[in-house]
C-alpha cells in the first residue's frame, strides 16, 4: 500500500503541473488577446484604406463623367467651327481666285514694263553714238 507521503508527493506534483498549465493558459490568453488587438488594428487600417479607395474611385468616376461631357461639348464646338470655316472658304474662294488672276496679270505687266525698259535702254545705248556725233557736229565741237 502507498503511504500518505507518496500520496501527498503525487498531489504536489499534480498541483505543480496544474500551476504550470494555468500559467501556460494565461500566457496563451495574453498572446491571443494581443493577436486579436493586432488583427483588429490591421483590419481597421485595411478598412480605412478601402474607404479611401472608394472615395478616390468615386472622384475618378465624377471626373470621367465631367471630362466626357466637356469632350462632347468640345467636339460639337469643333464641328460647328469646321462648318463655319468651310462656309467662309466657299464665300471667299471667288475673291481669292480673282486676286490670283490679278496677281498673274500684274506679273505679266511688270514683265512687259521691264522688257520695254530694256528695249528702250538698248535703243538709247545704240543710238547714243550717233546722237553724240550729231550733237558734236551741231555744236561744232571737234
C-alpha positions in Angstrom: 0.0 0.0 0.0 1.0 3.6 -0.6 1.8 5.8 2.2 0.4 9.3 2.9 3.7 10.8 1.9 3.6 9.2 -1.5 0.1 10.4 -2.0 1.0 14.0 -0.9 4.0 13.9 -3.2 1.8 12.8 -6.1 -0.7 15.6 -5.2 2.1 18.1 -5.1 3.3 17.1 -8.5 -0.2 17.3 -9.9 -0.7 20.7 -8.2 2.7 21.9 -9.7 1.7 20.7 -13.1 -1.7 22.4 -12.8 0.0 25.6 -11.8 2.3 25.3 -14.8 -0.7 24.6 -17.0 -2.6 27.6 -15.6 0.4 29.8 -16.3 0.7 28.5 -19.8 -3.0 29.1 -20.4 -2.7 32.6 -19.0 0.3 33.2 -21.4 -1.7 31.8 -24.3 -4.7 34.1 -23.4 -2.4 37.1 -23.3 -0.9 36.2 -26.6 -4.3 35.5 -28.2 -5.6 38.8 -26.8 -2.5 40.6 -28.3 -3.1 38.9 -31.6 -6.7 39.9 -31.5 -5.8 43.5 -30.8 -3.3 43.5 -33.6 -5.8 41.9 -36.0 -8.4 44.5 -35.0 -5.9 47.3 -35.7 -4.8 45.7 -39.0 -8.5 45.4 -40.1 -9.1 49.0 -39.1 -6.2 50.1 -41.3 -7.5 47.9 -44.2 -11.0 49.4 -43.8 -9.6 52.9 -43.8 -7.6 52.2 -47.0 -10.7 50.6 -48.6 -12.8 53.7 -47.7 -10.1 56.0 -49.2 -10.0 53.9 -52.3 -13.8 54.1 -52.6 -13.6 57.9 -52.3 -10.9 58.1 -54.9 -12.9 55.8 -57.3 -16.0 58.0 -56.8 -13.9 61.1 -57.5 -12.5 59.4 -60.6 -15.9 58.5 -61.8 -17.0 62.1 -61.4 -14.0 63.4 -63.2 -14.5 60.9 -66.1 -18.1 61.9 -66.4 -17.3 65.6 -66.4 -14.4 65.2 -68.8 -16.7 63.1 -71.1 -19.2 66.0 -71.1 -16.5 68.5 -71.8 -15.1 66.4 -74.5 -18.5 66.1 -76.2 -19.0 69.8 -76.0 -15.6 70.5 -77.5 -16.3 68.1 -80.3 -19.6 69.9 -81.1 -17.7 73.3 -81.0 -15.1 71.9 -83.3 -17.7 70.6 -85.7 -19.5 73.9 -85.8 -16.2 75.8 -86.3 -15.3 73.4 -89.1 -18.7 74.1 -90.8 -18.2 77.9 -90.4 -14.7 77.7 -91.8 -15.9 75.7 -94.8 -18.7 78.2 -95.4 -16.2 81.1 -95.2 -13.8 79.3 -97.6 -16.7 78.8 -100.1 -17.6 82.5 -99.8 -14.0 83.8 -100.1 -12.9 81.4 -102.9 -14.1 83.6 -105.8 -12.3 86.6 -104.4 -9.1 84.6 -103.9 -9.3 83.3 -107.5 -9.8 86.9 -108.7 -6.8 88.0 -106.6 -4.7 85.3 -108.0 -5.7 86.3 -111.6 -4.9 90.0 -110.9 -1.6 89.0 -109.4 -0.6 86.9 -112.5 -1.7 89.8 -114.7 0.4 92.2 -112.6 3.4 89.9 -113.1 2.8 90.0 -116.9 2.5 93.8 -116.9 5.7 94.0 -114.8 7.5 91.8 -117.2 6.3 93.9 -120.2 7.4 97.1 -118.5 10.8 95.6 -117.7 11.1 94.3 -121.3 10.1 97.7 -122.7 12.6 99.5 -120.4 15.4 97.1 -121.6 14.5 97.7 -125.2 14.4 101.5 -124.8 17.7 101.4 -122.9 19.2 99.3 -125.6 18.0 101.6 -128.3 19.3 104.6 -126.4 22.7 103.0 -126.0 22.8 102.0 -129.7 21.7 105.5 -130.8 23.8 107.3 -128.3 26.9 107.1 -130.5 25.1 108.7 -133.4 23.5 111.2 -131.2 26.8 112.2 -129.7 28.3 112.6 -133.2 25.3 114.7 -134.3 25.5 116.8 -131.1 29.2 117.5 -131.6 28.6 118.4 -135.2 25.7 120.7 -134.3 27.7 122.4 -131.5 30.8 122.4 -133.8 32.9 120.6 -131.4 35.6 118.5 -133.0 
